[in-house]
Amino acid sequence: MQIDRGAIRFVLSGAALMAPGLTSPGGRLPDAEHALQAGQVVAVRAEGKEEICLVGPLKMGTEEMKQKGKGVVMDEGHYLGDGLWRLKLE
């Protein structure tokens, strides 16, 4: 999955991931054959970047996201730079 450039700053500040960030031209969702279901844990990449910026469980499936085009997709997750992401395990 990939979010568009406009969603990056919101995601990296801890905001909920919204469907428009994934359904817009810069976003990417899997095709119907590889659809993801609500509850599945996913890694989200940002448009133009190679690193993963968000990891967490989906609140709605990818086919529903495409159909509705709006709504909260993920409201609990770990984003690049949050406390868990910076945790050092030694």
C-alpha positions, 0 to 999 in steps of 0.5 A, spaced: 500 500 500 502 507 498 499 513 500 500 520 496 504 525 498 499 530 501 498 524 506 505 524 508 505 529 513 499 527 517 501 520 518 507 522 520 504 527 526 500 521 528 493 522 524 489 517 522 490 514 515 484 516 511 482 513 504 483 519 500 490 518 501 490 511 498 485 512 493 488 518 490 493 518 484 499 518 488 496 512 492 496 505 491 492 499 493 492 492 491 488 489 485 482 485 487 485 478 486 490 481 492 485 485 496 486 486 503 481 485 509 479 489 515 483 487 521 490 485 517 496 488 519 499 492 513 506 496 512 504 503 508 509 506 504 509 514 502 509 516 495 516 517 492 520 514 498 522 507 499 521 506 507 515 504 510 512 510 514 506 506 517 504 499 520 498 497 523 491 494 522 486 496 517 479 498 519 476 496 512 478 492 506 481 495 500 475 493 496 471 497 500 476 503 500 476 503 493 468 503 493 467 508 498 473 513 497 473 516 504 473 514 511 478 512 516 482 506 514 487 505 520 486 509 526 491 505 530 498 504 528 506 506 529 509 511 524 516 513 522 519 516 528 514 515 534 516 512 540 516 504 538 519 506 531 525 509 535 526 503 540 533 500 541 533 493 542 540 491 545 
